[in-house]
Amino acid sequence: MSGIPGSAGSALRVLSTSDVAGIDIGLADVVSVVEEAYGTLAAGRSDNPRKLTVQPGDGHSVAYAMLGRDGVRDVVAVKTSYKHGLHEDRAKQHYYTTLTLYDDTTGLPVAMMDCGRVGALRTPAVSALLARELAAPGSRSALVVGTGTQGRLALPFLLTTLPDLDRLMLFGTHPDGVRAVREQLRAHFPERDVEVVTDLRAAAGDADIVLATAGPTTPAAVESAWLKPAALSVLVGYGIAPSTLHHADRVVATSAAQMRVTGTDMADADGRLRDVDAEFPEVLAGRAEGRTDPGQRIFAYNSGLVVTDIALGHRFAQLALAQGLGTAVQVWQ
């Protein structure tokens, strides 16, 4: 893999949470890397098979496995994700996710890293790209529902792609999370602040963009009838009701196949999901239309594509290995 030093032989460079946390990367750089990954996929130069998932009958845990290949970087990667304690409070849950990269030119392993920060950056970057491409012309207000991992960087990324947003709203039920959202916003945009709202229906009615990032226990459920006629609603986690999907004028998904796997909680009373009108990589490539009318109410489904993890993980590996971070492990000796 070009640009990756220190990956000689069959040693695997392991990058811990603290290794990855110490890498400095700008929000605009993250957006650019993610957008390029979508373009590469749309051009047919990358592979992003459907993710595999397993979950016990009582739903106390969930695990995913994702395999992909980036044809521009010549990288093959496997991402795993495991979350335990889904019925518990956030503090009692356990979450582990890793990304393992292999150089498809030399055939050698490159790095295995904690993928938490990669996902924490990649997902809000995708939401920001969805907002840039699908929000109604002249959109000026955004509402974020949820203050967890994805909610905390949602507003800085939205301002990166839509700098003209002048009203930022937040609905959250965890005081620590609200403080964290505010801190992240001020860290990246010191002159901006967020308005914490308690009347969710009124806030949703004022928002041009509604971004739902909350966890599964959230009491929030924004209904379609609450939204502006031309509003964009983006679903990452939870916080908006199935009606926002089924009553939308147009539906865009990062992957229609993944939406059918991970979006079942948005099914209607008969267990059906609304068909997807366009996939986002094709929208970015100009081969499919996102918003086709300024007055449309659009629903966008943001599910992670492993090609974006590969691209961003590759960038992190470049930066980390150039700094000599990580530990070389002779796994296969």
C-alpha positions in Angstrom: 0.0 0.0 0.0 1.6 3.3 -1.1 2.1 5.8 1.7 2.1 3.2 4.5 5.6 2.9 6.1 6.6 0.3 8.6 4.5 -2.6 7.3 7.3 -4.8 6.4 7.0 -8.6 6.6 4.0 -10.4 8.1 3.9 -8.3 11.3 0.6 -6.7 12.1 0.7 -3.1 13.4 -1.8 -2.8 16.2 -3.1 0.7 16.9 -4.8 1.1 20.3 -7.6 3.5 21.2 -5.0 5.9 22.6 -2.8 5.6 19.4 -5.8 6.5 17.2 -7.0 9.2 19.6 -3.7 11.1 19.3 -3.9 11.5 15.5 -4.8 15.0 14.4 -7.2 15.2 11.4 -9.4 18.0 10.4 -13.2 17.8 9.8 -12.9 18.9 6.2 -10.2 16.2 5.6 -12.6 13.6 6.9 -15.4 14.7 4.7 -13.1 14.7 1.7 -11.9 11.1 2.4 -15.4 9.9 2.9 -16.7 11.6 -0.2 -13.9 10.1 -2.3 -14.7 6.6 -1.0 -18.3 7.0 -2.1 -17.1 8.1 -5.5 -14.8 5.2 -5.8 -17.6 2.8 -5.0 -20.0 4.4 -7.5 -17.3 4.1 -10.2 -17.2 0.4 -9.6 -13.6 0.4 -8.3 -14.4 -0.8 -4.8 -16.5 -3.6 -3.3 -18.9 -3.2 -0.4 -20.8 -6.5 0.2 -23.8 -6.7 2.4 -22.9 -6.8 6.1 -23.5 -9.9 8.2 -25.3 -9.6 11.6 -26.1 -11.9 14.5 -28.3 -11.2 17.5 -29.6 -13.4 20.3 -33.4 -13.8 20.7 -33.6 -11.5 23.7 -31.7 -8.8 21.9 -29.1 -8.2 24.6 -26.3 -7.9 22.1 -25.7 -7.4 18.4 -22.6 -8.2 16.2 -21.7 -7.2 12.7 -19.0 -8.2 10.3 -18.2 -6.2 7.2 -15.7 -7.0 4.4 -14.7 -4.6 1.7 -12.1 -3.6 -0.8 -10.9 -0.1 -1.9 -9.7 -0.4 -5.5 -8.0 3.0 -5.5 -5.9 2.4 -2.4 -5.6 -1.4 -3.1 -6.7 -2.3 0.4 -8.8 -5.2 1.6 -10.2 -4.8 5.1 -12.5 -6.5 7.6 -14.5 -4.6 10.2 -16.1 -6.2 13.2 -18.5 -4.6 15.6 -19.9 -6.1 18.8 -22.2 -4.4 21.4 -23.4 -6.0 24.6 -26.0 -4.8 27.1 -28.4 -3.2 24.7 -31.1 -3.2 27.4 -28.9 -1.6 30.0 -28.0 2.0 30.7 -25.3 3.4 28.5 -22.7 3.2 31.2 -23.2 -0.5 31.5 -23.0 -1.3 27.8 -19.8 -2.8 26.2 -18.9 -1.9 22.7 -15.9 -3.1 20.7 -15.1 -2.5 17.1 -11.9 -3.2 15.1 -10.7 -2.6 11.5 -8.0 -4.8 10.0 -6.3 -3.6 6.8 -4.3 -5.7 4.3 -2.2 -4.4 1.4 -3.7 -6.0 -1.8 -0.6 -5.1 -3.8 2.0 -6.8 -1.6 -0.4 -9.2 0.1 0.9 -8.2 3.5 -1.0 -7.1 6.6 -0.9 -3.4 7.4 -2.7 -2.6 10.6 -5.4 -3.5 13.0 -7.0 -0.6 14.9 -9.7 0.3 17.3 -12.3 1.5 14.9 -14.3 3.6 17.4 -12.9 7.0 16.4 -13.0 6.1 12.7 -16.8 5.4 13.0 -17.3 8.4 15.3 -15.9 10.6 12.5 -17.1 8.8 9.4 -20.8 8.7 10.4 -21.4 12.4 11.1 -19.3 13.2 8.0 -21.7 11.1 5.9 -24.7 12.8 7.5 -23.2 16.2 6.7 -22.7 15.1 3.1 -26.3 13.9 2.9 -27.4 17.3 4.3 -25.3 19.2 1.7 -26.8 17.2 -1.2 -30.4 16.7 0.0 -31.4 19.7 2.1 -33.8 22.2 0.6 -32.2 25.2 -1.0 -31.7 28.0 1.5 -31.8 25.7 4.5 -30.7 27.6 7.6 -31.7 25.5 10.7 -30.8 22.1 12.0 -32.1 20.0 14.9 -29.9 17.1 16.3 -31.8 14.5 18.3 -29.4 12.7 20.7 -26.2 13.4 22.5 -24.3 10.2 22.2 -21.2 9.4 20.1 -22.8 10.4 16.8 -24.6 13.4 18.2 -21.5 15.0 19.6 -19.9 15.8 16.3 -23.0 16.1 14.2 -23.2 19.9 14.4 -19.4 20.6 13.7 -19.7 18.4 10.6 -22.9 20.0 9.5 -21.3 23.4 9.7 -18.4 22.1 7.7 -20.6 21.3 4.7 -23.3 23.9 5.3 -21.6 26.9 6.8 -24.7 29.1 6.3 -26.7 27.3 9.0 -27.6 30.0 11.5 -29.9 28.1 14.0 -28.6 25.0 15.7 -30.9 23.1 18.0 -30.3 20.0 20.2 -32.7 17.7 21.9 -31.1 15.4 24.5 -32.0 13.8 27.8 -28.5 13.3 29.2 -27.0 16.4 30.8 -23.4 15.1 30.3 -24.2 14.5 26.7 -25.6 18.0 26.2 -22.4 19.4 27.7 -20.3 17.2 25.4 -22.2 18.4 22.3 -21.6 22.0 23.3 -17.9 21.4 24.1 -17.3 19.8 20.7 -19.1 22.6 18.8 -17.1 25.3 20.6 -13.9 23.3 20.0 -14.4 23.4 16.3 -16.5 26.6 15.9 -15.7 28.8 19.0 -18.1 31.5 17.9 -21.1 29.2 17.7 -23.5 27.8 20.3 -26.4 25.4 20.3 -29.9 26.0 21.5 -31.1 23.2 23.8 -34.8 22.5 23.2 -37.3 20.7 25.3 -40.4 21.0 23.0 -39.4 18.5 20.4 -42.5 18.9 18.2 -42.0 22.7 18.0 -38.3 22.4 17.3 -38.9 19.8 14.6 -41.4 22.1 13.0 -38.8 24.9 12.8 -35.9 22.8 11.5 -34.9 22.5 7.8 -32.8 19.5 8.7 -33.6 16.9 11.4 -30.7 14.6 12.3 -31.7 11.6 14.5 -28.6 10.2 16.3 -30.1 9.0 19.6 -29.8 5.6 21.2 -32.6 2.9 21.3 -34.0 4.0 24.6 -34.7 7.6 23.6 -38.1 8.9 24.3 -37.9 11.0 21.1 -39.9 10.1 18.1 -40.3 12.9 15.6 -43.4 12.3 13.4 -43.7 13.2 9.8 -46.6 15.5 10.5 -44.4 17.7 12.7 -41.9 18.4 9.9 -41.7 21.3 7.4 -43.0 20.5 3.9 -39.5 20.6 2.5 -37.6 19.2 5.5 -34.8 16.7 5.3 -34.8 14.0 8.0 -31.6 11.9 8.4 -31.7 8.7 10.4 -28.4 7.5 12.0 -29.7 5.8 15.1 -33.1 6.6 16.7 -35.2 9.6 17.4 -37.6 9.8 14.4 -40.8 7.8 13.8 -41.4 5.4 10.9 -43.9 8.0 9.5 -40.9 10.1 8.4 -39.9 7.3 6.1 -43.3 6.2 4.9 -44.7 9.7 4.3 -41.6 11.1 2.6 -41.8 12.3 -0.9 -38.4 10.8 -1.6 -36.1 8.3 0.1 -32.3 8.1 -0.2 -30.1 5.5 1.5 -26.4 5.1 1.6 -27.2 1.4 0.9 -30.7 0.0 0.1 -29.5 -3.5 1.0 -28.2 -2.4 4.4 -31.4 -0.4 5.1 -33.3 -3.6 4.7 -31.1 -5.3 7.2 -30.6 -2.6 9.9 -33.7 -0.4 9.4 -36.4 -2.9 10.3 -37.5 -0.8 13.3 -38.8 1.7 10.7 -41.2 -0.8 9.1 -44.9 -0.1 9.0 -47.6 -2.0 10.8 -47.5 -4.7 8.2 -43.7 -5.1 8.5 -42.9 -3.4 5.3 -40.1 -0.8 4.6 -40.6 1.9 2.0 -38.6 1.4 -1.2 -35.5 3.5 -1.7 -35.6 6.0 -4.6 -31.9 6.5 -4.9 -28.6 5.4 -3.3 -26.3 8.1 -2.1 -23.1 7.0 -3.8 -25.0 7.3 -7.1 -26.3 10.7 -6.1 -22.8 12.0 -5.4 -21.6 10.6 -8.7 -24.4 12.4 -10.6 -26.0 9.2 -11.8 -29.1 9.5 -9.6 -31.1 12.4 -8.4 -31.4 13.2 -4.7 -33.8 16.1 -4.3 -35.8 16.5 -7.5 -38.0 19.4 -6.3 -37.3 22.2 -3.7 -40.6 21.4 -1.9 -40.0 17.7 -1.3 -39.8 16.2 2.1 -36.9 13.8 2.0 -35.9 10.9 4.3 -32.3 9.8 4.3 -30.9 6.6 5.8 -27.3 6.7 6.9 -25.9 3.2 7.5 -22.2 2.7 7.5 -20.5 1.4 4.4 -17.2 -0.4 5.1 -15.6 1.3 2.1 -15.7 4.6 4.1 -14.2 2.9 7.1 -11.4 1.5 4.9 -10.7 4.9 3.4 -10.6 6.7 6.7 -8.8 3.9 8.4 -6.2 3.9 5.7 -5.7 7.6 6.3 -5.3 7.0 10.0 -2.9 4.2 9.4 -0.8 6.5 7.2 -0.6 9.1 9.9 -0.1 6.7 12.8 2.6 4.6 11.1 4.5 7.7 10.0 4.7 8.7 13.6 5.8 5.3 14.7 2.6 4.7 16.7 1.3 1.2 17.5 2.8 -2.1 18.3 4.1 -4.7 15.8 2.7 -8.1 16.6 3.9 -11.3 14.9 0.5 -12.9 14.8 1.4 -15.5 12.2 4.7 -16.7 13.7 
